[in-house]
Structure formats: C-alpha cells, structure tokens
Amino acid sequence: MTERAQAHPGDENPATEHPADEQLPAAPDPAVLRAHLDGRWAQARRSARELFADPRFAPPPIDADLATHRERVLDQLLLLVDAGATQGGFPSRYGGGDDLGGWITGFEMLGFGDLSLLVKVGVQFGLFAGAILHLGTERHHQAYLQDAINARLLGCFAMTETGHGSDVASVRTTATYHPGTREFDVHTPYEAARKDYIGNAGEHGRLAVVFAQLITEGESKGVHALLVPIRDEHGEPMPGVRLQDCGPKAGLNGVDNGRIWFDHVRVPRENLLDRYGEVDPDGTYRTPIASASRRFFTMLGTLVQGRISVGGAAGSATKLALTIAIRYGLVRRQFAPPGGAEIVVLDYLAHQRRLFPALARTYALHFAQAELVELLHETTPGPDARPDANGLPAEDPRRRQLEAHAAGLKAVGTWHATRTIQACREACGGAGYLSENRLPGLKADTDVFTTFEGDNTVLLQLLAKELLTGFAEHFGELDLLGTVRFVADQTVETVLERVGGRLLLQRLRDVGPSAGDEGSMLGHDWQLELFDWRARHLLETLARRLRAAAGGGDSTAAFAVFNAAQDHLLAAAQAHVDTLLLRAFLAGIEALPAGAERDLLDLLCDLFALSTIEADRGWVQEHGRLTAARSKAVVAAVNELCRRLRPHAATLVDAFGIPDQAIAAPIAQGAELARQQQLHDPGG
C-alpha cells in the first residue's frame, strides 16, 4: 500500500487546531512502524500483501450465493497451494518449509481478506494435516501428508459433537477394536453424539480425523484420533457414513460446515493416529504416557497452534475494521460551530473514545501475538528432535506456559475483536451497516471466533487453573479436589513466578498509586506495578477462597466452592492476560530505536494501560489502590492521550500495511469521499 497524505484530508481540517505535541517533534513514519510490526517473519507478511494484489483474492461479491461462495473459496485455496503458501509449516521431507512461525504469520494475514478462506485454510492445513503430523507416526506421514498439504486430499477435523463441545474428554463417539478383523468399529451411539459444525464435512472433505473413545479388551482408554474415510473419489458418502450440510450460517458461508454420523464404520487398525497410544493386533493397548489425563492433555497440547492462529486472525480482522472506521472518521464531517465549517467526526472526543483505546489494545495484542508465535516456533519439536525416555520428542519446559497463554490470549483477543468491530460499525453510522463497507461481514464472520478452538469462558478458566496448580509439575492431578488441595499447600507467589511469563522490563520503583501528580500515571513503571499487583491480588484471594474446600475431602463441596468462585476465576485470568499485554507492548517499544515512532508507541501504550485501569477503576478503588481524586485523574489522562494521539490516527492504521484491495470499503477511500462532499457542499 502506498502512502497517500491526500487520502486523509481530515488531518488538515482548517476548522480544528491540534496543538503541537511536545513529545513528537517529528512526524512518525508509518513505513518505519510497519517494518517494526512486521517483525521476525516480515517476508511472510510481504508475500501475503502481494497475494492480495491479485484480483482473484478480492473480497467476495456481497450478493454471492452459498454455492458460488464455497466454490470461490475452494478455488482460492488451490491458488494458495499453487503459490506455495500452504506448505511452510510442515517438515521439508514431506514438501514443507520447516517454518511454523512463518506459516502462522502468513495465515494471520489472511484475516485481511475473506475470512471464509482463512477458516478453510485453517481446517485443511492447520487442523486436518496438523493432526496427522502431530498425532500420527511415520506411516501416516508417508501415506497422507504430501497429499494433504498440497490439497490433493481434502479432509476435516471431527472433534466437536452436538452434545459435547468444549468438553472433549466426554465425547461419545466410540472406536471399538476387534482383534479378529484387526479393525476399529467407529460408531455414533445416539443423536447428540453426532459430529457437528465440522469444516469441510458439508461438501469437500474426503477423510476425517475423528476423535472417539477408544475401547479395546473391553476397556475405554480415553479419547484418541483415527482416520476415517467419509467420501469416495466421486464425492459420495462412504458406507455407514451419513453426512448433512449445516446450511447457511450467520457468517463464514464460504466454508462447508457439516454433520457426520457413523453407523458401525470399520477402519483398519493402522488408521489409529498412534503417537501417544497404540493397539497391538491382539488388542493390547500400549502408551508412552501412563497417566490418562496427562496423555489426553498432551494430545490436545500438540494442537495449540489452532488457538494461536485464531487469535492472530481475529487481530487482523480488528485492524481492518479500525482502518476503515478511522479513515472514514478523518473525512466524515458533522455539525458546525456558528459561522464555522462542519467538523471532522474524529475530532470529537466521544468518537476518539470509541476507537483509540481499542486501537491501543490492538497494538498490545499484536506484540503479544508475535511473542506467542515465536514461542510456538521455538518450542515445537523439529523432525530431528532428540526423544525423551518414552521415545517422544523431548518437551521444552516453556510449552506449558505457551499453552496457558495461548488460551488466555485467544479468549481476550477474540472478545476484543467482537467488541471493536461493533464499535467501528457504530462509529461509521449508516455507512457502516452497508455490506459494501465490509464491517457487517467482519462482524458476522468473526462472531464464532469466540467459541471455536475453545469457548472463551472455558479457556480463561483453563488459564486460571494453570495459574493455581503449577501445571508442569502436577500434570496428573487435574481433578478438582486435587487442584484445591494443591493450592492449599503452595504459595501463590511461587506459582505466579512459574507461569508469569516475561521478566519485568525494568526495575520497578516503589510508586504508590496515590502518590505524586497526575503525570506519574504516564510512567510505565507505575502502570506495570499496578497491573502486576492486580493480577497477584486476584490470584491470592482466589486461592484463599478455594482453601475452604480443601479440608473435608468432599468432592461435591469442593465443586460447590469452585463453582461459586467462577467470577473470581475469570477475573484472575483476565488480569493475568492484561499484564502479559502490557509487558509485550513495553518489549515492543524497547525493540524500536529512539525516534518519533517510538515516542508515538509510548503514548499509545500509556493509553492502553490507563484505559484498562479506567475500565476497572471501581475495583481498584475498592481495594485502596486509587483515591477518588486519582480515579478522576485517570479519566482525564485518557482524554488527554486521545487528544494527543488524534493527529497520528492515520499513521497508526497505515502502519498495519493492509493492501487497498483488501480494505475494499468505499468509505475508507478518504480523498474521493472528501472531494465528493466538497462538490455537493462547497460551503463545508
């Protein structure tokens, strides 16, 4: 995307004066910011931008019917394969590029385009092929991976059931082994056990990774995954398989979601993805992980990249919505003072309040996402990783932290996308309600992000539970009573230290929130100290509440206490993620050389921190960390930061580097809109 000063005429609004910003003596360059945001995998981002220049990747026509949209998305997926954009995250010996971080980054960039394509790519390459890679062994890799990553074999990831969504351990589909035929019998025992909402199942998928309760020698061995053919080469259902299209959805209608039933479908023993549990021809079950709960969570942990990918995609959609809304706000004029010209709506504080704190949080999430992708890349075992004592790839000790933070950031990031896209829609008035301006489509397509790859509320509980239990050392003690007893025996400070993530970026000064003048709130040390204190306090008090259930040994009573503390649990997880975001933002600032761009990010980080404190200032006051006067000062500081950031709004969204063809919305073409308004209203 080229820089076009004339595209943002609101920055030159003669009716509004912007006082000189003493911290920004020079104009920040969006190209410098963009290069910084692009980060380690800048080439993947550049390649994605080049793809969006191809008219075949333009957003779909707003009147496309279901069949047309699906066919278009499939064609685009095949174009990505031809461009070499789908193979990078897989081992080179199967035709991949040994670059998981680059692949995740490129996937994230697809969030600027048709989100149906993004989800279709995620299902085919992230979930289907990813499950074969991470849960299968060499024979599965040799037999299926090349065809999967080159889309010669389209597949699906059949985990969710109508009756069991987030509770994967309780899925009811069964896979019963018969030694006489050396086959598994895959069966749907009743209606609520059908596989539901499965991407690629409605029309295009031929092979499914099916999660089922593995039964052998008359015993259940827990949930395992098997490869089950669901369609033949002509697209017809396989014997015993019943398929049904989910039909039109609120969004993502370019994805063929479907339902699957199995009526005693037989598959060979070799179709079990057996990295973590295998069945011998005689039915004997063998596993390198004795603990059933540890084995289950190890299997799910290998699929963590799905949550990271969804979080990144939500961030891209949020950036797109903010770009459209802020560009429109720079040219849309409304109301005029006596004798003056109409005022650009982005000059109104209320309009800035809608968009600028959301923009600041989006930057914080960007930096946190970049850290998460880098951690995923570094902790995912390569093809030549040294095995552990069980013959499995040795696990990086940071992996548990990765899984916890992936859960928290996915939840917080996708909820942020939902809120922000709605705010952008409202900020654009009636124009934001027109499909041609992309915001309604973004709203519809991202809505489901809050519940797929894990329901957000469940994911935050998972993060909070990890904070409480010290997951790495107590992997097998996942029952509720075990959790409560562990909390009673451990100091919360130790637990927090284990999973707290990045070390503080600077030595914290002992600055009390009620000390000093208003300017002290713009010191990142005070902000970080307050964020850290809030997270620690919520965790400590949660632990004390749960101790009440630890004494009697009654699991029913323990559940009642745990259930009554769920609001507290979620608040502790949210506070922990907020602290991660602030630390990531500060790290992003420190990595940028001194200059106007760093100064601008410094202001934006202040806005993120203070707007977050403002949103929770009642709680902070209740706990004695803000006086009433200081609480009011937080509000005033947020208003002042919005004013100071206003002249740089265009720079901050241009730094995302979203190609014009991907933006597509007519209201985002600022120069043309301003010209038309002046033609029809010369007096303005």
N, C-alpha and C positions, 0 to 999 in steps of 0.2 A: 504494500500500500504506500503510495507516495504521500509526502507531507504537503498539505494544501492549506495555507493560512486562510485563504478566502473561503474555505469550507466552514469556518467558524466565525461568521461576522458578528455574533453576539459578543465576542471578546473585544470588539471595537465599538461597542454600543455608546454613542455620544451622550445618551441620556443618563449614563451611570458612570460614576468615577470609582475606580478601585485604587485606594491608597497604596503607595509603594510599599512593598513587603520588604522590611529591613533585613530579613534572613535570606532573601533570594535576589542578590544584586544583578544576577544574570538570568536570562530566560532558560529554563531547563529544556534540554533537547530530548524529544520523545524517542529519537533513534538510540540515544545512549541508554535510556531507561529500557527500551525494548531489548537491546542486546543483553542487559543485565537480567531482565526477566526470563529471557530465553535460556539462560543457564547452561548447564553441562551438555545438554542434548539440543543445542541450538540448531544443529543441522537437521534434526528430525522436525523441528518447528518450521524451518525454512522449506523443507520438502513438502510439508503439508500445505503451506501457503501457496506454493507453486501448483499443487493439485487443484486448489480452489480457483485458480485462474482458468482451469478447463471448464468450459460451459456445461459439460456433462455432469459436473458436480454442483451446479447451481441448485438452490433450494427448490423443492418440488412445486409444481403449479398448485395454487390454492384450491383448485376445483378437481384435483386428481381423485379418481375413484379408487376403491380398495385394491382391485386387481392391478390397475395401472401403477399405483404407488409401489406395490410389492415388486412388480416386475422391474421397475426403475431402480429400486434399492438393490435387487439381486444383480442387475447389470452393473451398478456402481461398485458393488463388492468385487465382482470379477475384474473390473478395471483396476481396482486397488491391487489385486493379485498380480495382474499383468505389469503394474508399475513397481512391483517388488515391495509393497508397503505392508504386507501382512506376515512376512516370514521372519522378521528381525528378532523376535523374542524367543526363537527356538534354536536348538543346537545346530551347528553348521553341518554336522554329519547327516542331518535329515533335510538339508536345504535351507536352514535358518541362518541367522546372522550373529548368534551368541550375544545379543544386545537387548536384554529385557528392559532396561531403563529407557533406551531409545524407542522401543516398541510402545511402551506405556505412554511416553510423551507424545508420540505420533497419534496414538489412539485418543488422547486427551484433546488434541487439536481438532479431531473430527466433530467435537462438540460445537464448533462454529457453523457447521453445515446442517444437513438433515439428520436429526437425532435418530431417526429410524435406521439410517445407515450405520451410525455409531453402535446402536444396540445389536444390529445384525452381525457386525464385525465382532463385537464382544462375545456374542453367543457362539459363533463359529470358531474363532481363534482363541479367545480367552477362556471360555468355559469348556466347550467340546474338546478342542485339540489340547487345551491346557490340562484337562482332566486325564486325557490319555498319557500326556507327558509326565505328569506328577504322580498319578496313582497307578499307572501301568508300569510294566517292566520291558526289557529289551524286545521281547517278541511282539508286544503291542506296538512299540515304537516302529519297528521294522515293517509291520503289516499295515499301519494306518497313518502314521504321522505325515509323511510326504503328501499323501492324497488330501489329508485334512487341511494342512497349511497352504495348499495350493487350490483349495476349494473344488477339487475333483470329487471329494466325498463330503457332502453336507450333512451336518449332524446337529444334535441338540443335547441339552443338559437337563435330564429329567430328575430333578430333586424334589421340588415343591409338590405337595399334594393338597387337594381341596380341604382336607381336614387337618393337615399339619403343614404350616408354612415355616415359620422360624424354628419350630421345634423339630429339627431334622432328625434327632435321635429317636423320635417316636413315629417316623413314617411307617405305614402299614403294608406297603408292597412287600411281598416275600420272594425270596430266591432260595428254593429248597433243592439241595443237591441229592441226586440219585446215582449211587455208585454203579448200579447195573448198566446204565447207559452212558455214564460219565457226562451227565448233563445237569444244568440247573433248570428248574421249573420256576419261571417268573410269573407271578400271579397278583392280580388286583382282587383282594378278598371281598370288598364291598365298595359302594359308590364313592364314599368320602376318601377312599384311598387312591382314586384316580390321580394321575399326574396332571397338573393344571398350570395354565399360563406359560407353557413351555415354548420358548422361542424356537423357530424353525420347525416345530411339530405340525403346524397348521397346513403346510404345503410343501416345503422344500427338503426337510430333513429325511435322511435315509437310515441313519444309525443313531441310536440314543445311548448316552451314558446314563444308566438307570441306577438310582440309589434305592436299596432294598434291604430288608432284614435277612441276613444270610443264615440259613438253617442247614446244619449238617449233623449227622448222627443223632438226630432228634433234639438238638440244642441250638438256640439262637446265639450267634456270635456277634450280634450288633450290625450296624449299618455298614454296608460295603457297596461298591460300584461295579456294575457289569455292563458290557457292550451288548446291546440288543438291537438287531435289525428291525426297523419299523416299516420300511417301504422297500419294494423291489426296484430294479433298474428302470421300470416303466412308471414309477411313482404310485403303484398300487400298494395298499396295506398288506403286510405280511400275515400269514395265517395266525389266528389267535390275537392279532393286534387290532384294536378299534381306535380310530382317530377322529377327532372332531375339531373343527376350526373354532377358535374363541369368538370370531367375528369382530365387528367394529369395536374400537376402544375409545377412551377419551383422548388418546394421543398415540403416537408411535404406530400408526396404521400401516406403515411400510414393512412392519415385522409380522410374520405369520405365526402368531401365538396359537397354540392348540392344546388339546387334552388327549391323554393316552390311557387306554385300559389294556391290561394283559390277561388273557384267558389261558392260563397254563402254557405259556410260550416256552419252548425248550431251546436252550442255547448251550454250546459246548463248554466244558469245564474251563477251557483256555480263555473264554471271554470274561472271566473274572479279572478285574484290574487288581493285581495281587501284590503290589509293593508292600503293603502293610498287613496282609493276611492272605494265606493261600490254602487251597483244599487239595489234598493228595487224591489220586484216582480212587482210593478206597474210602474217601470221605474224611480222613483225618485232617483236622484244622491245625495249621501252624502259623505263628506270627512272631515277628521280632520284638513286639511290644506286648508284654503280658497284661498290663492294665487296660481293660476295655475302654474306660473313659479317656485314658491317655491316647490310646490308639485312634479313637474317634476324633479327638481334637487335633491330633497330628494330621490326620487325613484332611480335615477341614482347613487346617492352617496352611496346607500347601496351595490352597485356592484363594489365599488372601489378596492376590493381585486383582481379583474381581472387585473387591471393595475399594481398593486404591484407584482402580480405573474409573469406577462410577463417581467417586469423589472428584477426580480430575475433570471428568466430562461435565459434571454439574458446575464446576468452576468456569469452564469455557462458556457454557450457556449463560451464566451470570454475567460474565464480561461482555458478551454480545448484547444482552439486554441493557446493561448500563451504558454501553457505547451508543445504542440507539436513543435511549432516553436523554442522555447528556447532550448529544449532538442536537437533538430536537429542542432541548431546553435552551440552547445557545441561539436559536433563531426564532422560536415562537414568542411572540410579543402579546402582552395582555395588560390592559388598564394603563392609564396615563395620568401623571400628576397634572394639575391645572396649568395649561399653557405648554406642556411638555409632550414629548413623544411617548408612545407606548413602551413599556418596559419589558426587556427580555425576561422570561419567566425564571431563568436560572439565577437572576439577581435577587429573587425573593428568598428570604431566609427559610421560609417553610419548604420551598422547593429544594433548597440545598440540604435541608434536614432530611428530606425523603431519600436523597441519593448519595450524599457524600459519606456519611457513616457506613453505608452499605459498600461503597467503593473502597473505603479503608479496610473493612473486614475482608473484602475480596482479595486485596493485596496480601493481607496476612495469611489467608488461606492458600494463596499462590505459593508463598515462600514455604509454608508448612508442607504443602503437597510436594514441592520439589525435594525437600529433605526426606520425605517418606519414600518417594520413588528411588532416590539414591540409596536409602537404607535397604529397600527391597532388592535393588540390583546387587548390592554388596553382600547380602545375606542369603541369596538364593544359590544353592549349590550348583556348580557347573558340572559339565559332563565328566570331568576328571577329578571330582571332589573325593577326598580320602574318606573311606567309610568308617563308621563307628564300630563299636564292639558287636552290634547287631547286624552289621552288613549294610546299614543305611547310611546315606550321606551325613557326615558329621554336621550337627546343627550349630549355627552361630548363636552365641548366648544372647545376642541382641534381637533374636527372632521373636521372643515373647513380647518384648517392647513394641516391635513392629506390628504384631497382630492387634495388640491393645490400642495403639494409636491409630491404626487403620480403621478400627471400629469407631473410635470417637470422632475422627476427622470426617469419615463418610457421613455419619449422622449429622454433625454440625454443619458440614458443607452443603449437604443436600437440603436441609431445612433452610439454610441461608439462601440457597437458590430459589426455593419456592417463595419465600418472603420477598426477596429482592425483585424477582421478575414481576410479581404482583405490584410492588411499589412502582416499578418502571412503567407498567401498563397504566396505572392511575396517573402517573406524572405526565403521560402523553395524552391524557384526556380521551376524547372520542377517536382520535387518530390511532391511539394505542390499542383500540378494540378492533381495528381493521386487520384482517388476516394478512394483507399485503405487507404490513409493517412488522411481521414476524413475532411480535410479542404474544399474541394468543397461542400461536403454535408452540413457542417455547414454554409457555405456562402449561399447556396440555401435555407436551412430551416429557417434561421433567417432573411432573407431579408424582409419577410412580417411582422416581428415584428414591423417595423417602421410605419405600417399603421393599424394593428389590435389592438383592445382595445383602439382605438382613434388614428387618424392621428397625427403624432408628431408635425407638424406645428400648428395644431389646439390646441393641448394640451398645447404647450408653450404660445399660445395666451390666453388660459384659465387661466394659471398661472399668466400671466402679468395682465390680467383683475382683477384677485383676489387681486393682489398687489395694484391695483389702487382703487378698490371700497370698500375695507373693507367688504368682502362678508358676514360675520356673521351678521352684523347689518343692511345691506341693501339688504337682500336676495331677496326681491320682486322687486327691481329696476334694472332689468337686461337689460332693453332696452338701446340702445346706447346713446341716449340723456341723460338719467338718469345717466349713467356712467360718461359722460363728465361733467355734472353739479356737480356731487358729487366730482369729482377730483378738480373742481374749488373752492369748499368750504372747502376742508380738507387740512391739512398739510401732506405732504408726509412722514415726519418723524413719525407721528402717525401711518399712515398706515403700514409703514415698521416695526414699533415696534410690531404691532398686528400679523403680519404674518411672522416675521423674523425667527422664529424657535428658536433653542437653543441659550441661552445666550453665550456671549463670554467666552472662556475657561480661559482666563487670562486678567488682566487689560492691555489695550493697551497702549504702550508707544508712545509718540508723535515723531515718527521717520519718517522723510520725505524721500521719495524715492531717493532724490538726495543727501542725507547726508551720511557721513560715508564711509567706504571702502566696497569692494565687499563682504566681509564676512557678512555684515549686512543683505544682501539679504537672508541669511540662517536662519535668525531669524523669527520664526513663527509669532511673533507679527507684524512685518512689512508686511509680506505676508498677514496676515488676515486683517490688516488695509487697504491695497491696494485693496483686494477683496471686502471688505465691502464698501469702497469709490466708487469703480466702479459700484457696484450694486445700491447704493443710488443715484449716479450722473445720471445714466441712467434712473432711475425711476423719479427723479425730473424733468429732462429735457423733458421726455415723458409727464409728467403732464402739463408742460408749453405749449407744442405743442397742447395738447388737449384742453386747456383753450380757444384757439382761436375759437373753435366751440361752446362754451357754451353760448355765448351772444345772438345770434339771435333766438334761438328756432327752427331752421330749421333742421329737421332730415336728409334731403338729404345732406346739407352742413356738418352736423356732421359726416355722414358716409364717405364723401369725405376726411375729415381731418383724421379720424380714419384709413381709407384705406391707405392714404399716409404715415402714421406713422407705418405701419406694420413691417418694418425692425427694427425700433427703439423698437417696442413692443417685438419682438423676442429677440433682444439683451438684453433687460432688464431682460427677463425671464431667458435667458442663464446665465447671470451674477449672478442672484439670486441663481440658482442651483449650479454654481461653488462655491459660498460662502457656501452653505449647505454642499457640498462635503468636502471642506477644514475643516469646523468645525467638521464634522463627523470623518474625518481622525484624527484630533487632539484629539478628545474624545477617539478614539480607541487606540491611543498611550498612553494617560494618564491612561487608564484602564489596561495597561500591566506593570507588575513590572519592575523595573530598571534591565538592563542587555543587553547582546548583541542583543537580539531580539528587544528590544525597540529601541536601537540605530539604528538598521537596518531600522525599520519602520520610524524613524525620518528622515533618509536620503531619503527614498522613498517618504515621504511626501514633503520634500524640492523639489524633482524632480517634483512631481505633481504640486506644487504651481508655480515653476519657469517655467516649460514647458507651463503651462496655460497662465502665463503672457507673455511668449515669443510669443505664438501664437497670442496674441492681442497687442503686444508691439507698433505697429504703432498707434493704437487708444490711448493707454496710453501716448505715446509721444505727440500726437496731443493735448492732454488735460493737458500737462505740468507736468505730474507726473513722467516722466523719462527723463533725459537728454540723448543725443546721446551716451555719454560715458557709462552711466549706462545701456542703452539698449544693448549695445555691451557686457557689463559685464554679463547681464542675459544669453546671448547665451553661453558665456564662462563658466558660472556656471553650465548650463545644461550639457555641455560637460564633465565638471569635475565630476558631480554627476553620469553620465553614467559610467565613468571610475571607480569610487569608488564602484559602485553597481555591476560591472561586476563579481567580484569573488563570489557574492552571488546570481547569477541569478537562479541557480538550487534550492537553498534553498527557494527562493521566490515562485517558481511554485510548488515545492514539498509540500509547506505548504497548498496548496489548497486541498490536500488529494484525488486526483482523482484516483480511482482504475485503475490498469493497463488494466483490461479487458474493461473498458470504454474508455480509451485512444486509445487502439487498433492499432493506426497508427504504421506501421513498422519503420518509420523514427524517432519515439520517443523512440525506444529501443536502446539507445545510445551505450551501451557496445558492443552489437552484431555488430552494424554498424562500430564502430571503429575497432573491430577485423577484419572484412572483408576488410576494407580499408587497414589495415596494411599487410594483407596477399597478397593483389594484388599490393601494393605499399610499399615494405619493406623500401625503402629509405625515405618514409614520416614518 
